[in-house]
């Protein structure tokens, strides 16, 4: 497993323990369609759901690149909601709406959500931990929750902790909210979600000035499905990459 060029330093159990200010986000991109390992899985999932019209909630969708990818590579019509910072808001078309928070999006979405999608986002949101995000996702009752490029701790002894990107290793001083994988699964199971597939993305992170038992910090893709949802109602016999190695 390769070492990610962005490295972490320090270990915190709460935001009150650090003294540096939370940095502003850099320019928000993601404004064009693209196919890579992560988005290809997203396309597969969406195309495989047996409904012509889908309700999708994209957390950190930037300027609509994920939506544009689905429009190019699937046959679906969508009600597509994006939760983002205001500088990302753009007028794409009538299918896409922007929201400043998950709460405001959920207050306006009237249909059952088919998929909540988060690509490399929920562990670096200012003021909201990955644990809080995960609980809110599960409370929404979405049929699927797809956590793409999720940074988590494998086999660590801490359910959750914070760390900081080391500026000397191409970081920008951002604080990351790291959840332990076992704890993540326990939260989802408590809301009757089952993990139907997961995969390493072959990148691990070095964390300096941290306890030795924090576990392996790495990227993973995780796909959860609401247990009481019938395959015959919402999906093909199986998503192409489910029950297989991605």
C-alpha positions in Angstrom: 0.0 0.0 0.0 1.5 3.3 -1.1 2.0 6.2 1.3 -0.1 9.3 0.4 2.0 12.4 -0.2 -0.3 14.3 2.2 0.8 13.4 5.7 -0.8 14.0 9.1 0.6 15.3 12.4 -0.7 15.2 16.0 -3.6 13.5 17.6 -6.6 15.3 19.2 -9.7 14.0 20.9 -11.7 17.2 20.5 -11.5 20.5 18.6 -10.8 22.4 21.8 -7.3 20.8 21.9 -5.8 22.6 18.9 -4.8 26.3 18.7 -4.5 26.9 14.9 -7.5 28.3 13.0 -9.4 26.2 10.6 -8.2 27.2 7.1 -10.4 28.4 4.3 -11.0 25.9 1.5 -9.1 26.3 -1.7 -10.8 26.9 -5.0 -13.7 24.5 -5.5 -13.5 22.5 -8.7 -15.2 19.4 -9.9 -17.1 21.1 -12.7 -16.7 18.5 -15.5 -17.6 14.9 -16.0 -14.9 12.4 -15.5 -14.4 8.6 -15.1 -11.9 7.2 -12.7 -12.0 4.2 -10.3 -14.3 6.0 -7.8 -16.7 7.6 -10.2 -17.0 4.4 -12.3 -18.4 2.7 -9.2 -20.9 5.5 -8.7 -22.0 5.2 -12.3 -22.4 1.4 -11.9 -24.6 1.8 -8.8 -26.9 4.5 -10.3 -27.3 2.7 -13.6 -28.2 -0.6 -11.8 -31.1 0.8 -9.8 -34.4 -0.2 -11.4 -36.0 3.2 -11.5 -36.0 5.7 -14.4 -36.1 8.7 -12.0 -33.8 8.8 -9.0 -33.4 11.1 -6.0 -29.8 11.6 -5.1 -28.0 13.7 -2.4 -24.4 14.5 -3.1 -22.4 15.8 -0.1 -19.5 17.9 -1.4 -20.5 17.7 -5.0 -18.5 20.8 -6.0 -19.7 22.5 -9.2 -21.6 19.4 -10.3 -19.0 17.2 -11.8 -20.5 14.0 -10.2 -23.9 14.9 -11.6 -22.5 15.6 -15.1 -20.7 12.2 -15.0 -24.0 10.4 -14.3 -25.8 12.3 -17.1 -23.1 11.3 -19.5 -22.7 7.6 -18.5 -26.2 6.6 -17.3 -29.7 6.7 -18.7 -31.3 8.1 -15.6 -33.4 11.2 -14.9 -32.5 12.7 -11.6 -33.5 15.0 -8.8 -30.0 15.8 -7.8 -29.2 17.8 -4.6 -25.7 19.0 -3.8 -24.6 20.2 -0.3 -21.7 22.6 -0.7 -20.1 25.9 0.2 -21.8 28.9 -1.4 -18.9 29.7 -3.8 -19.6 26.3 -5.5 -23.2 27.1 -6.4 -23.8 27.2 -10.1 -26.8 27.0 -12.4 -26.6 23.7 -14.2 -30.2 22.8 -15.0 -33.6 22.2 -13.4 -32.5 18.7 -12.1 -29.8 20.1 -9.8 -30.4 22.1 -6.6 -27.7 23.4 -4.2 -27.9 23.6 -0.4 -25.7 25.0 2.3 -26.4 22.1 4.7 -27.6 18.6 4.9 -30.4 19.7 7.1 -31.8 22.2 4.6 -31.6 19.7 1.8 -33.5 17.0 3.8 -36.1 19.6 4.7 -36.9 20.2 1.0 -36.5 16.7 -0.4 -40.0 15.1 -0.5 -39.1 11.8 -2.1 -37.3 8.8 -0.6 -33.6 9.3 -1.2 -32.2 6.6 -3.4 -28.6 7.3 -2.9 -26.5 9.5 -0.6 -23.1 10.0 -2.1 -20.0 11.4 -0.5 -16.7 11.5 -2.3 -13.8 12.4 0.0 -15.7 15.0 2.0 -17.3 14.1 5.4 -14.0 13.9 7.3 -13.0 17.5 6.6 -16.1 19.6 7.1 -15.6 22.5 9.5 -17.7 22.1 12.6 -19.3 18.7 11.8 -17.5 15.5 12.5 -17.5 12.4 10.3 -19.5 10.7 13.1 -22.2 13.4 13.0 -22.4 13.2 9.2 -22.8 9.4 9.3 -25.6 9.5 11.8 -27.4 12.2 9.8 -27.0 10.1 6.6 -28.5 7.1 8.3 -31.4 9.1 9.8 -32.4 10.2 6.3 -33.5 6.6 5.4 -31.7 6.7 2.1 -31.8 3.3 0.3 -28.0 3.4 -0.3 -25.1 5.3 1.3 -22.0 5.3 -0.8 -18.9 6.7 1.0 -16.2 7.1 -1.7 -12.6 7.8 -0.8 -13.4 7.7 2.9 -10.4 8.2 5.2 -10.8 6.0 8.2 -8.9 4.0 10.8 -8.6 0.3 10.4 -8.2 -1.7 13.6 -7.4 1.3 15.8 -8.3 1.6 19.5 -10.0 5.0 19.1 -13.6 5.3 17.8 -12.8 8.8 16.6 -10.1 11.4 16.7 -8.8 14.5 14.9 -5.5 15.1 13.2 -4.0 17.9 11.1 -2.4 17.9 7.7 1.3 18.6 7.9 2.0 21.7 5.8 5.6 20.5 5.2 4.2 17.5 3.2 2.0 19.4 0.7 -0.8 19.9 3.2 -2.8 23.1 3.9 -3.3 22.8 7.6 -6.7 21.3 7.5 -8.1 19.3 10.4 -9.4 15.8 9.6 -12.1 13.9 11.5 -11.1 10.2 11.5 -13.6 7.5 12.4 -12.6 3.9 13.2 -14.0 1.5 10.6 -15.6 -0.9 13.2 -17.3 2.0 14.9 -18.5 3.3 11.5 -20.1 -0.1 10.7 -21.7 -0.2 14.2 -23.4 3.1 13.6 -24.8 2.1 10.3 -26.0 -1.3 11.7 -27.8 0.5 14.5 -29.9 2.2 11.8 -30.4 -1.1 10.0 -27.8 -0.6 7.2 -25.7 -3.4 6.0 -22.3 -3.1 4.4 -22.6 -4.8 1.0 -19.1 -4.0 -0.3 -15.9 -2.2 0.6 -12.4 -1.9 -0.9 -9.0 -0.4 -0.1 -7.8 2.3 -2.5 -4.2 1.4 -1.8 -3.2 4.6 -0.1 -2.2 4.9 3.6 -1.5 8.0 5.6 1.5 8.6 7.9 0.4 10.3 11.3 3.3 11.7 13.3 3.1 12.6 17.0 0.2 10.2 17.5 -0.3 7.1 19.7 1.0 3.8 18.2 -2.5 2.2 18.4 -4.4 4.5 16.1 -4.5 1.7 13.5 -4.0 2.0 9.7 -5.2 5.3 8.3 -6.3 4.7 4.8 -8.7 5.4 2.0 -11.6 3.0 1.5 -14.8 2.8 -0.5 -17.9 1.6 1.5 -21.3 0.9 0.1 -24.2 0.5 2.6 -27.8 -0.6 1.8 -30.9 -0.2 4.0 -31.7 -3.7 5.2 -35.5 -3.6 4.6 -35.1 -2.5 1.0 -35.9 -5.4 -1.4 -33.5 -6.0 -4.3 -36.5 -6.5 -6.6 -37.8 -3.1 -5.7 -34.7 -0.9 -6.1 -31.9 -2.7 -7.9 -30.7 -5.2 -10.4 -29.9 -8.7 -9.3 -26.6 -7.2 -8.1 -24.6 -4.1 -8.6 -21.8 -5.2 -11.1 -19.0 -4.7 -8.5 -20.9 -6.0 -5.4 -19.5 -9.2 -3.8 -16.4 -8.9 -5.9 -13.0 -7.2 -5.5 -13.0 -3.7 -6.9 
